[in-house]
Amino acid sequence: MTSQTVMPGLLGELIEAAHRQTAARRAEFPLAEVESRARTAPAVRDFGAALRAPGLGVIAELKPRSPLKGPLTDDYRPAELARSYEVGGACALSVLAHTEGFGGRPEDLATVREAVDLPVMRKDFIVDEYQIAEARAYGADAVLLVVAALTEQRLAELYAYAQGQGLHILVEVHSEAEAHAALALGALNIGVNHRDLRDFRIDLSLTGRLRAQVPADRVLVAESGVRSPADARRLRADGADAVLVGETLMRSADPAAAVAELKNSHAHGTTQERS
């Protein structure tokens, strides 16, 4: 049984790279060993509660490079960067663990977890239970599952496995149909990726369109293309509970200040009434 849908282009390449990375790591550390380490990992921090805190949450992302934009820094220091994000008021951290596409490593999860008190999410193309157990073993509190990268059956299986590990889950969607799939799964935290998977264009209006079909008791996280306080303010007005921001923060000379600007961007705005 395949664990993924057939995806062309860059997305397909990133998914295949995730399979290769997982196979190599499994050969070095068997799943049983990783699951044993996961059982003795530090207690899970409440990622879901962090996203539900009053105001606009900022999930600050750590990644050395982007498969579209190339290197984002020539001096990647995850612990130091994580502390800056925490000082700026981030509600949680997203740590890239995908090596070929983003230059991250699963070990970065432990580095970041030890440096801050914030919940930490493994950002990756998760295609295998191994990656979820590995995330917990390295101290992650949450994982990202991308609807477009998985068959319906595998999405459900991986969601259940992550729940069994005690992890929080952010389910990423790109369309109305995928949002429906996430809701059918019972997802409490839904990430709206504004980047079109076919041509990689950004459409910030997607959050507002999907908020209309997502119940008010589900957290909605706006992802990709958030480049300014004005973008964050717009997304908050469209019903986003939090924004996930990576490239803009990675390129900032003052990451703490950049997080604070995004977090405070909605101070004079209003949030649309949800139905």
LINSULBEL-V677682 format. One record per pair of residues at least 12 apart in sequence whose C-alpha atoms are under 7 Angstrom apart, sorted by sequence separation. I is the first residue (numbers start at 1). J is the second residue. D is the distance in whole Angstrom. If there is no record, write none. Layout:
i->{I,I}
j->{J,J}
d->{D,D}
//
This chain:
i->{64,194,122,95,192,207,62,171,122,171,172,173,174,222,121,126,170,171,172,173,174,221,226,120,121,122,123,124,169,170,171,172,173,174,220,221,222,223,120,121,122,123,125,170,172,220,221,222,223,224,227,119,120,121,122,219,220,221,222,223,202,221,147,60,93,97,142,143,144,145,146,147,92,93,94,95,96,97,98,113,141,142,143,144,145,146,147,91,92,93,94,95,96,97,141,142,143,144,145,146,92,93,94,95,96,110,144,207,211,94,106,109,110,129,156,189,190,191,192,193,194,195,60,78,82,109,132,188,189,190,191,192,193,194,208,232,236,59,107,109,147,188,189,190,191,192,193,194,207,208,58,59,60,61,62,63,79,83,129,191,229,233,237,239,57,58,59,60,61,62,63,78,79,82,83,207,229,232,233,237,238,239,57,58,59,60,61,62,67,78,82,176,228,237,238,59,66,67,230,236,237,66,79,229,233,65,64,65,63,64,51,63,64,50,63,50,47,216,216,215,47,46,45,18,17,14,47,38,41,47,41,45,42,44,35,38,41,31,34,38,34,37,34,18,19,22,15,48,47,44,3,5,4,5,4,5,3,4,3,3,52,88,87,88,90,85,89,84,85,88,89,84,88,85,73,72,72,56,59,61,57,58,59,60,61,62,56,57,58,59,60,61,56,57,58,59,60,51,51,58,57,56}
j->{76,206,135,109,207,222,78,187,140,189,190,191,192,240,140,145,189,190,191,192,193,240,245,140,141,142,143,144,189,190,191,192,193,194,240,241,242,243,141,142,143,144,146,191,193,241,242,243,244,245,248,141,142,143,144,241,242,243,244,245,225,244,171,85,118,122,167,168,169,170,171,172,118,119,120,121,122,123,124,139,167,168,169,170,171,172,173,118,119,120,121,122,123,124,168,169,170,171,172,173,120,121,122,123,124,138,172,235,239,123,135,138,139,158,185,218,219,220,221,222,223,224,90,108,112,139,162,218,219,220,221,222,223,224,238,262,266,90,138,140,178,219,220,221,222,223,224,225,238,239,90,91,92,93,94,95,111,115,161,223,261,265,269,271,90,91,92,93,94,95,96,111,112,115,116,240,262,265,266,270,271,272,91,92,93,94,95,96,101,112,116,210,262,271,272,94,101,102,265,271,272,102,115,265,269,102,102,103,102,103,91,103,104,91,104,92,92,274,275,275,119,119,119,98,100,101,141,133,136,142,137,141,139,141,133,136,139,130,133,137,134,137,137,125,127,131,125,168,168,167,127,149,149,150,150,151,150,151,151,154,219,256,256,257,259,255,259,255,256,259,260,256,260,259,250,250,251,236,242,244,241,242,243,244,245,246,241,242,243,244,245,246,242,243,244,245,246,241,242,263,263,263}
d->{6,6,6,6,6,6,7,7,6,6,6,6,6,6,6,6,5,5,4,5,5,6,6,5,6,6,6,7,7,6,6,6,6,7,5,6,6,6,5,4,5,6,7,6,7,5,5,5,5,7,6,6,6,5,6,6,7,5,6,7,6,7,7,7,7,6,5,7,6,6,6,6,5,6,6,6,6,6,6,6,5,4,5,5,5,5,6,7,5,5,5,5,5,6,6,5,6,6,6,7,6,6,6,5,6,5,7,7,6,6,7,6,6,6,7,6,6,6,6,6,6,6,6,7,6,7,6,5,5,5,4,5,5,6,5,6,7,6,7,6,6,6,6,6,6,6,6,7,7,6,5,6,7,6,6,7,6,7,7,6,6,5,7,6,7,6,5,5,4,5,5,7,5,7,6,7,5,6,5,6,7,6,6,7,5,6,6,6,5,6,7,6,7,4,6,6,7,6,7,6,6,5,5,5,7,5,6,6,6,6,7,7,7,6,6,7,7,6,7,7,5,6,5,7,6,6,7,6,7,7,6,6,6,5,6,5,6,6,6,4,6,5,6,6,7,7,6,7,6,7,6,6,6,6,4,6,6,5,6,6,7,4,6,6,6,6,7,6,5,5,6,5,5,6,7,6,6,7,7,7,6,6,6,6,6,6,6,4,5,5,5,4,5,6,6,6,6,7,6,6,6,6}
//
